[in-house]
Amino acid sequence: MRQNPDYALEDLAGIKELIRAHPWCIFVANTPAGLIASHYPVMLEESDDDELVLLSHVGRPDEVKLGLGGDGESGELLAIVQGPHGYISPSWYGYRPNVPTWNFATAHLYGVPEVLSDAENLAVLHRLVEHFESPLPDPHLLDSTEENSEYAQRIVRGTVGFRMRITRLEAKEKMNQDKPAESVRNIIEQLRAPGPYSSPALADRMERVNTEKLNTEKLEGPE
C-alpha cells in the first residue's frame, strides 16, 4: 500500500477501533494454486497488552484453499479491513485547481493463522453470534436452547476456526487531513447532502479525524 505520512494510521487503538466497527474482512493467501481471497467476519481477541490478534473462521473447504493446515503448517495470510470510503469531487474544495480523489480508511494485517480446536472454535462462534445478536430485541444465540446447542455442534463440524497474531501491518486513513479547514468542512457537508456520492458514515469519520483542525478554526475565528 502506498504510504503517505499525512494519512498514516499508526495508533494501535485506532486500528483496533476500525476493526471493531468494520469486522467484515478479506483474507488473502498466496498458495501454490495462486492468490486466493475469502470473506469472513473477524473479532479481536481483547487483551490489555499491545498485541493485535484476530479471531475468525472459514467454512469448509475454504481452509484447504487458503492453506490453513490442520497439521499446524499454515502459510501467512493478509487480512484487509476497510472502513467507510467514497468519491470526493474537486468541485467540493472551494478552490481550484484540484483533482478527483477517494477518501478511505483501511488496514492490511499480516500473520500466520493458528487453527483452533473444535472446542475453541465453538467458543469463538458463540462470541461472534452474541456480539452481533446482542443489539437485537430478541437475540438468537447459539446456546439459547437445547435445539440451538445441537445445531451449533453441526456448525462447528462445517467450519474451521483460527487465531491470527498480527506480526506486521500497514494502515492508512485518507480524510483530507492535508486540506484547509474550510475545504474539509465543505466536503463533509457535501457528503451529508443528498446526491450520487452521499456518504454520511464517511462524513462522520472525516469530522472525527479532523476534529482538532475544525475546532481550532472555530476558536480562532475569521482573521
C-alpha positions as CSV (number, residue, x, y, z in Angstrom):
1,M,0.0,0.0,0.0
2,R,1.4,3.4,-1.0
3,Q,2.4,5.3,2.1
4,N,1.8,9.0,2.8
5,P,2.8,10.5,6.2
6,D,-0.3,12.8,6.1
7,Y,-2.6,9.8,6.0
8,A,-0.7,7.2,8.1
9,L,-2.9,5.4,10.8
10,E,-0.3,4.3,13.3
11,D,-2.2,4.3,16.6
12,L,-2.9,0.7,17.6
13,A,-6.1,1.7,19.5
14,G,-7.3,3.5,16.3
15,I,-6.6,0.3,14.2
16,K,-8.5,-1.8,16.7
17,E,-11.4,0.6,16.7
18,L,-11.5,0.3,12.9
19,I,-11.7,-3.5,13.1
20,R,-14.4,-3.4,15.7
21,A,-16.5,-1.0,13.7
22,H,-15.9,-2.8,10.3
23,P,-15.5,-6.6,11.1
24,W,-16.2,-7.8,7.5
25,C,-12.7,-8.9,6.4
26,I,-11.0,-10.1,3.2
27,F,-8.4,-12.8,3.8
28,V,-5.8,-13.3,1.0
29,A,-3.4,-16.2,0.8
30,N,-0.6,-16.8,-1.7
31,T,-1.0,-20.6,-2.4
32,P,0.6,-23.0,-4.9
33,A,-2.6,-22.5,-6.9
34,G,-2.2,-18.8,-7.0
35,L,-3.8,-15.9,-5.0
36,I,-6.9,-16.9,-3.1
37,A,-9.3,-14.5,-1.4
38,S,-12.2,-15.2,1.0
39,H,-14.5,-13.0,3.0
40,Y,-15.4,-13.6,6.7
41,P,-16.2,-11.6,9.8
42,V,-13.5,-11.1,12.4
43,M,-13.3,-10.3,16.1
44,L,-10.4,-9.1,18.2
45,E,-9.0,-11.3,21.0
46,E,-9.3,-8.5,23.5
47,S,-6.3,-8.0,25.9
48,D,-4.7,-5.3,27.8
49,D,-1.3,-5.5,26.0
50,D,-0.2,-4.1,22.8
51,E,-0.7,-7.3,20.8
52,L,-3.2,-7.4,17.9
53,V,-4.9,-10.8,17.5
54,L,-7.8,-11.6,15.2
55,L,-10.3,-14.5,15.7
56,S,-12.2,-15.8,12.8
57,H,-13.4,-19.0,11.0
58,V,-13.9,-20.2,7.5
59,G,-16.4,-22.6,6.0
60,R,-15.1,-25.9,4.7
61,P,-13.4,-26.4,2.3
62,D,-12.0,-22.8,2.3
63,E,-9.5,-23.9,4.9
64,V,-7.9,-26.1,2.2
65,K,-8.0,-23.3,-0.4
66,L,-6.4,-20.8,2.0
67,G,-3.7,-23.2,3.2
68,L,-4.9,-23.5,6.8
69,G,-3.0,-26.7,7.6
70,G,-4.6,-28.9,10.1
71,D,-1.1,-30.1,10.9
72,G,-0.2,-26.6,12.1
73,E,1.7,-25.8,8.9
74,S,-0.2,-22.7,7.7
75,G,1.1,-20.0,5.5
76,E,1.0,-16.3,6.0
77,L,-2.4,-14.6,5.5
78,L,-3.2,-11.0,4.6
79,A,-6.3,-9.7,6.3
80,I,-7.8,-6.5,4.8
81,V,-10.2,-4.4,6.9
82,Q,-11.9,-1.4,5.3
83,G,-13.9,1.4,6.8
84,P,-16.1,4.0,5.1
85,H,-14.9,5.3,1.8
86,G,-16.2,7.4,-1.1
87,Y,-15.6,9.7,-4.0
88,I,-14.6,13.3,-3.4
89,S,-15.3,15.8,-6.2
90,P,-12.7,18.5,-6.9
91,S,-15.7,20.9,-7.0
92,W,-16.1,20.5,-3.2
93,Y,-12.8,22.1,-2.2
94,G,-13.9,25.6,-2.8
95,Y,-10.7,26.5,-4.8
96,R,-9.0,25.3,-8.0
97,P,-7.2,23.6,-9.4
98,N,-7.9,20.2,-7.7
99,V,-8.2,16.6,-8.8
100,P,-10.8,13.9,-8.0
101,T,-9.9,11.6,-5.2
102,W,-11.2,8.9,-3.0
103,N,-11.3,9.1,0.8
104,F,-11.0,5.8,2.8
105,A,-9.8,4.1,5.9
106,T,-8.1,0.6,5.7
107,A,-5.7,-1.7,7.4
108,H,-3.6,-4.5,6.0
109,L,-2.8,-7.1,8.7
110,Y,-0.4,-9.9,8.2
111,G,0.1,-13.1,10.3
112,V,0.3,-16.9,10.3
113,P,-3.1,-18.4,11.4
114,E,-3.3,-20.9,14.2
115,V,-6.1,-23.5,13.7
116,L,-8.3,-23.8,16.7
117,S,-9.6,-27.0,18.3
118,D,-13.4,-27.7,17.9
119,A,-13.9,-26.5,21.5
120,E,-12.1,-23.3,20.9
121,N,-13.9,-22.8,17.5
122,L,-17.2,-23.3,19.2
123,A,-16.3,-20.7,21.9
124,V,-15.4,-18.2,19.1
125,L,-18.6,-18.8,17.2
126,H,-20.6,-18.2,20.4
127,R,-18.8,-14.9,20.9
128,L,-19.3,-13.9,17.3
129,V,-23.0,-14.6,17.3
130,E,-23.5,-13.0,20.7
131,H,-21.6,-9.9,19.5
132,F,-23.9,-9.3,16.5
133,E,-27.2,-10.5,18.1
134,S,-26.9,-8.6,21.4
135,P,-28.2,-5.3,20.0
136,L,-31.4,-7.0,18.8
137,P,-34.6,-7.2,20.9
138,D,-34.8,-11.0,20.7
139,P,-31.2,-12.2,20.3
140,H,-30.9,-15.7,18.7
141,L,-27.9,-17.2,20.5
142,L,-26.2,-20.5,19.6
143,D,-26.7,-22.0,23.1
144,S,-30.1,-20.4,24.0
145,T,-31.9,-23.7,23.7
146,E,-31.0,-27.4,23.5
147,E,-32.0,-27.4,19.9
148,N,-29.7,-24.5,19.2
149,S,-26.9,-26.2,21.0
150,E,-27.2,-29.3,18.8
151,Y,-27.2,-27.0,15.8
152,A,-24.1,-25.3,17.0
153,Q,-22.3,-28.6,17.1
154,R,-23.2,-29.2,13.4
155,I,-21.9,-25.7,12.6
156,V,-18.5,-26.4,14.2
157,R,-18.1,-29.5,12.1
158,G,-18.6,-27.4,9.0
159,T,-16.2,-24.6,9.9
160,V,-12.5,-24.2,10.8
161,G,-11.7,-21.5,13.4
162,F,-8.4,-19.8,13.7
163,R,-6.4,-17.3,15.7
164,M,-4.2,-14.9,13.8
165,R,-1.5,-12.9,15.7
166,I,-0.6,-9.9,13.6
167,T,3.2,-9.7,13.1
168,R,3.2,-6.7,10.7
169,L,0.7,-4.2,9.5
170,E,0.0,-1.2,7.3
171,A,-2.9,1.2,8.0
172,K,-4.0,4.3,6.2
173,E,-6.7,6.9,6.7
174,K,-7.2,9.4,4.0
175,M,-9.6,12.0,5.2
176,N,-8.3,15.2,3.6
177,Q,-6.1,15.9,6.6
178,D,-3.8,18.0,4.3
179,K,-6.6,20.4,3.2
180,P,-7.7,23.7,4.8
181,A,-10.4,23.5,7.5
182,E,-12.8,25.4,5.2
183,S,-12.5,22.8,2.5
184,V,-12.8,19.9,4.9
185,R,-16.0,21.4,6.3
186,N,-17.4,21.9,2.8
187,I,-16.6,18.3,1.8
188,I,-18.3,17.0,4.9
189,E,-21.4,19.0,4.1
190,Q,-21.4,17.6,0.6
191,L,-21.1,14.0,1.8
192,R,-24.1,14.6,4.1
193,A,-26.2,16.1,1.4
194,P,-28.5,14.1,-0.9
195,G,-26.7,13.2,-4.2
196,P,-24.9,10.4,-6.1
197,Y,-21.9,10.5,-3.7
198,S,-23.7,11.0,-0.4
199,S,-22.0,9.1,2.4
200,P,-22.9,10.1,6.0
201,A,-20.7,7.5,7.5
202,L,-17.7,8.9,5.6
203,A,-18.7,12.4,6.7
204,D,-18.8,11.3,10.3
205,R,-15.3,9.8,10.1
206,M,-13.9,12.8,8.3
207,E,-15.3,15.0,11.1
208,R,-13.7,12.9,13.8
209,V,-10.3,12.6,12.1
210,N,-10.2,16.4,11.5
211,T,-11.7,17.4,14.9
212,E,-8.7,19.3,16.1
213,K,-8.4,21.3,12.8
214,L,-12.1,22.1,12.8
215,N,-12.2,23.1,16.4
216,T,-9.1,25.3,16.1
217,E,-10.8,27.2,13.2
218,K,-13.8,27.8,15.5
219,L,-11.7,29.1,18.3
220,E,-9.6,31.4,16.2
221,G,-12.5,32.7,14.1
222,P,-12.0,34.8,10.9
223,E,-8.9,36.9,10.6
